[in-house]
Amino acid sequence: MDEARKVRINVADKSFVGERVKIVQATEPTSEIRLADGTLLRLRTVALKVTRLDDQWDNEGNPIYVVTSSNVMSAEDVPERYMRRVN
């Protein structure tokens, strides 16, 4: 196993070996969610790492990728009654 690129990853209580694939470009659009109380949530998913699993394919023959990501969220237009005063 090439230690520089191969990694062991756990998915759904199973362990797999895969190859870390460098992210060279990412477009991270923002989703806007309007709530009944008037709040607007903006949500963006940021991809941190991508791993292509060795010897694993979906039903159409495509390689299986595991993406490690983080969600970034902000709240806007929050009604005053839900806000807390910050000094």
C-alpha angles and dihedrals in degrees: 000000000000101000093203094063109011119085137175114234132184118222123175093343092310127108121226136177116227145160121255108234117205116237107231099172134011133179111200109189120194121240116213118210119188113203127209090249091060097257117139115212119198113200128187128178115215117201111222104173137002124203125187109210117232116243094358124120136167124239091277095052096257118141115254116244126194115208121200107205145164130217120228115198135180129183121218135174089027111173112252092239090067095048125097122216114249118200 
